[in-house]
Amino acid sequence: MGENRLMNIHQISELNIDRNGLEYFDQLQSEFPVTVFHDEMDKHTNGYIRWHWHPQLEFVYAESDLEIGSSEEPIRLREGEAALINAGQLHMFKGINTPDKTSSYALLFSPEFIAPANSLIFEKYVRPLTENPKLAIVVLRRDNNLEAGLIELLRDCIRIYAEDAEGGELLLRNRLSELWLKLFLNIESLSMHSCTRQNRQSQFRLKQMLSYIRQNYMNNITLEDIANAAMVSKSECLRCFRSHFEMTPIQYLIQCRLEMSRHMLGSTDLSVKEIAAKCGFEDAGYFGRLFRKRCGMTPVAYRSELWNEGNENI
């Protein structure tokens, strides 16, 4: 066959977040808007996949016990269970029993992969679910026959994606459409986690504040600046972050700065002092101490480790 669009399953260690706080995927191409990731929590900063959102739908399959953080209560998946996360939902992932050994598969796809926008199929079978404000996450349990069947269809989609087979693109689309249809026809009997009107408003505010942090992490921004981004008080800003993220806005800001510094250590030749300044740390010494505390090594050692890994892969 010609150029094969079905690539091997992608391994990721950090989220790609744009300046608006949205996760984006280099592998998700417009001509074939579906991709699969294999996530290992210990490869991510702090051992979990931090809060994010994206315009794509996401099926997640837990290879080990996994917790999905949502705007409502946390959702726990046992090994072998799965969930559908609706487009635009703020969420995160972390391990439960052995965080350093937690792994999962994520299948992401644009709603238009099922059918073109505004087509009869899209209007009848896709939009009613993707634009349902009460449908945030659908959980699929392994001890329910219907849900176990849906999980097997998801596993089949992941397998098809991973294989370099003739006609794989069509087979994947057909299998995913079959999964979606069964989900649609049985949605009322499945375990749906809704997002209340209050939490939808809270999510909207959080997205505004997260976007502001992503756009301004390199500057000397304050709690008041972050709160003003969503036109809320400082106390409401603190409440939102603590109730959803279990951290303060400033702690999230520092996390963001450290993530950017890790990226720059691996992708530029800038000195540690220059990277510290570009990531919003006025004191390079403080940056070095904080980096070592969070990452277990100095910035210089981290860069050296990345360089050695790169040489091994040549």
N, C-alpha and C positions, 0 to 999 in steps of 0.2 A: 504494500500500500504506500501512498505518498507520505508526506510529513505527518507523523502521528501526534494527535493532540492529547492523547491519554498518556500523561507522564507518570513516573513512579510517584508514590505517595510522598508528600513533602514533609520534611522534618523541620520544625521551627523551634527556636530558643527564645525569641522575643517577638512581641507583636509589632507589626508595622502600623503606626498611628499617624494620621495626617494632622495638619494644623487645626482641624476642627474637632479632633478627638475621635474621629471615625477610624476603625480598623480597615486597612485596605490590603489587597492581595495581588502581588505581581503575577501570580499564577492564574488568576481569574480573568480570562480573556473574553472580550465581547463576542467573539465567534463561537466560543464554547464556554459559557459562564457557569462552570461547575469545577470544584477542586476538592481534594481530600488532604487533610493534615493528620500527622501522627504527633500527638503532644505528649511530652514527658515533663512532668512538673519540675523535676530537679534541674532541668535545663533553663528554667525561667528565673528571673530575679526574685529573690525571697521564696522561691519554691512554689509559686502559684501563678496562674494566668490572671493578670489584674483586670480591673473593671474596664469594659469597653462596649462598643456597640457597632453594628454595621448594617447596611441596607439589604444584605442577603439573608435568606433563611439558613438555619443551621441545624443539622442533625448531629448529635453527639452520642457516641457509643463508648461506654465505660469498660475499659479492660480491667480495671480494679475499682474499688469503692471510691466514689467521687462526689464532691459537693458542688452544686451550682448555686452561686450567690445570685439572688434576684432582688427586685425592688420590694418584694414581699418577703416571706420567710425563706430560708435556705432550703434547697431541694437536694435530697440525697439519692444517688443512684448506686445500687449494688453492682458488683462485677457482672457484666453481661446484660445490663439494662441500658436504656437509651432515652433520649428526649429530643423534642423539636423545640427550638428557640425561634420565636417569631422575629421578623425583621424589625430592626430599630430598638430591640429590647436591651437595656443595660444589664450586663451580667458578668460573672467571673467564674473561674474554676479553681478548686483546690482539692488536695487529697484528704482522706479522712483518717484511715488507720496508719498507713505508711506513706506519708507525703512524698518522701524521696523516691518511692517506687511506683507512684501513681502515673498511669498513662491512659490515653483515650484517643479515639479517632473522631475527627470532625469533618463532616461532609457539608460544604457550603455551596449554595447555588442561588442564582437570581430567580425570582418568581417567574420571569419570562422564559426560563428554561423549560417549564412545563408547557407554556403556550404563549404566543405573542400578546403583549398588552392590548386590551380592548377587543380581543377576539372573543368569540362566543365561549370557548372553553375557559379562557382566563376569567371572564365576567361571571361565569356560572360555577366554576370549581376552584379558582385560585383566590380571587379578590375577597370572597366571603370569609375566608380564613385569615389571610394576611392583613386585612383591614378591620378585623374584629377587635375592638379595643379591650375586650374581656379575655382574649386569648393571648397570653404572654408565653407560656411554656406548656407543652404537652408531654407528660411522662409516660413511658412505656415500660411496664414491669414484666419480668421474665416468667412469673408464676401465673399469668393470665394468658389463656390460649390465643385470644385475638391479638393481644399486644406482643406476645412471643412471635407470632407470625409476622407482624410488622417489623420486629427487630431482625428477623431472618432476612426479610427483604432489604433492610438497610445494610446488613452485613454483605448481602449479595451485591449491592450497589458499590460498596467499598472494594470488594474483590474484583468486580468488573473494571473499575477505575484503575486498579493496580496492574491489571494484565495488559499486555501489549498484543491485543488480538484484533483480527480483521473484523470490522463492523462493530467494534466496541462502543463507539459513540452512540450508535443507534440502540444498541442493547442496553446501555446505561440509561438513556432517555426513556426507553420503554419500561425498564424496571422501576425507575424513580417515579414515573407516571403511575404505575401500578400501586406503588407504595402510597403515593399522594391520594389516589382515588379511594383506597381502602381507609385511609386516614379521614378523608372527607366524609365518606358514607357512615363512619362509625364515631364521628367526633363527639357526639353527645354521650357516648358510653365510655369515653376515655377520660383519664385524669387530667383535667385542664386546670392550670394555675393562672388565675386572672390577675389583672393589674387594676386596682381600684382607681377611681377618679382622683383621689388624693395623691396616690403614688404616681399616677401619670403626670400630675402637676409637679411632683417632687423630682421625677425623672427629667422632665423638661428643664427644670432649674439646674439640676446637677449637670446635665449635658452642656448648658450654657457656661457653667463655672469650669467644668473640665476643659472645654474648648478654649476658654480664656487662659487657663494655666498652660495648655499646650502651645498657645500662640505667644505667651509672654514669659515662659520659664526662665529665659536668659536675663530678664530684667529684675530689678529689685521691687517685687510686688508684695503687697500686704494682704492680710485677711480682709480688710475693708475693700481693697481692689477686687478681690475674688467675689465678695458678696455683691458688690455693685454690678458685676457682670450679669447677675441674674435679678438685679433690683430687689434684693432681700436684705434684711438686717444681718449684722455679724453673728448674732445669736442663732438666727435661722440657718445661716450658712454652716455654722458649727454643727447644728443639730442634724442637718442633711448628711454631712460627711460622716459624722459619728454613727448615725443610725444605719446608713447604707454600707459604709466602707470600714467602719471601726477604726477610723483614724481622723486626724484633723486635716483641714485644707492645707496647712503648712507642711504637714507630714507627707501628704500626697504630692505637693510641689517638690519636696526634696527627693521623693521617689522618682518623679519624672526627670529631675535634673540628673540623678544618678544613671537612669536608663539612657539618657542622651549621651552622657559621658562614656558609658560602655560602648555605645555605637561609634562615637568619635575616636575612641582609643583603637578600635578595630578597623576603622575606615579612613583615617587621616594620619599624617605625619606630624601633627601639631604636638607641641610639648604638653606635659601634664599641666603646667601652669596656664598655658593658653586655653586648654580644654576646660579647666576649672572656671576661667573667666567667661568663656563662651556659654557655659552651662549655668551661669548665675551665681557661682561661688566666688566671693571677693577674696577669700583667704585660701590659697592653694594648700596650706598645711591642714586646715580644717577639712577641706575636700578629701585629701589623702587619708586622714584618719576615719572620716565617715565612710569612704569607699571601702577601706579595709574592714571596717566593722560590718558593713552590709554584704560585701562580696567575698570576704575571707582572705583577701590578698591585696597588695598595694596596686595602684593603677599601673605602675611599671611592670610588675609581675603579671598582671592580667594581660597587658599588651604582649608581653613576651610569650605567654601561653598561647594566645591567639596566633602569633607569628609561627610558633612551633607546630601548631595544629595545621596551619596553612601549608607549611613545607611538607608535612607528612602526607598531605593529600595531593601533592604534585606528582 
